Amino acid sequence: MQESYKEDDAHHFGPESCLDDPRGRGEALTGEYTGHGNKEKVNRPMRIFSFVVIFALGSLLTSGFFLCQDQLSMAVSQTPLDASLTLNDLLMMPQGDLKKVDIAKINLICAQGLNGSESLNINRCLATLDQWADICRKDIEARLLTFPQYATKYDNSINLFKIVNMVLTLKNTIGVDYNPEIMKRNTYPDSGDVFIHGCLDGNKQGGCISIPVLCVSVGRRLGYPLKLVLTREHVFFRWDDGNEVFNIEACCPGCDSFSDDYYKTWPNKISNKEIRQNHFLKSLTPAEELSLFLETRGHCLFDAGKTAEAQIMYAHAYKRMPTMVKLSYFDRVIRIEYKKMKD
């Protein structure tokens, strides 16, 4: 079901004025606003072979590193799941333990030491998330009695009603905002643009990586079964409890709900073969979420000129989600080389 729930003053005037787009269903695709800004496109030169060699050499250099990491992992019976966790702990952690760690904590740990994270305080960020989740909980509880009145506008799903109100509370009440300019850039000089501390400690703005992660972090605090999902050059999230599944798009004014078919053509067209091969449109596991954050860390390191460190992060990410990270890595290198050629 396609739906658009816009930011408007109605969200601030109490439960009787439930969130709604007066234009009705389907406007998110066909109305004056499609829910997203256009991304800049970069023509890619045909120099892939040389970058394949680069990636292969990097993989060889890190293979010994992985062997050591695996041996250390087997020697550790259980990694402590507390505030003292480090990036190395996450890299060695068994998948069974990884799913017990707060996704927000994993994301923030992966941001440590990057440009733009100099003042990052993980405990403060987690406390802020707890406060925001409490604000969302109270707002949702105050509006639940109005659900029967507006049920058809939420596809008769009380869970969709809850998620829409959660996202709009984050935006309208707390002030979190999607900044489309972030995702138009070819480089990420500030980690706050792509990791959630930019939303929590900074100007409360984020892009299509940090905003979905922030929403999932808050939603899981409320007990909601939210998952991150990838399509080409974009991240969104979904409710997925094994029975009810629906997608949520928060990287837009307000909040949208689109089917998987929408993401087969936006922001880039993808074929069914690419979907099968690249893990697109599938709910990510905790290990794959970590892979996304490691890949993003690699991008920040790469853009800071720390190529060797970036290569290690890409390799760790590749280990957990091979096809997707390989595709992203080549795209990243090609974009940088193309920019150098133009300059």
Helices and strands as residue ranges (DSSP letters): E 3-5, G 9-12, H 27-30, H 48-75, H 87-92, H 95-98, H 103-111, H 122-143, G 144-146, H 147-150, G 151-154, H 158-168, I 169-174, E 177-178, G 182-184, G 191-193, H 197-200, E 205-206, H 210-221, E 226-231, E 234-240, E 245-248, E 255-257, H 260-263, H 272-278, H 286-303, H 307-320, H 322-342
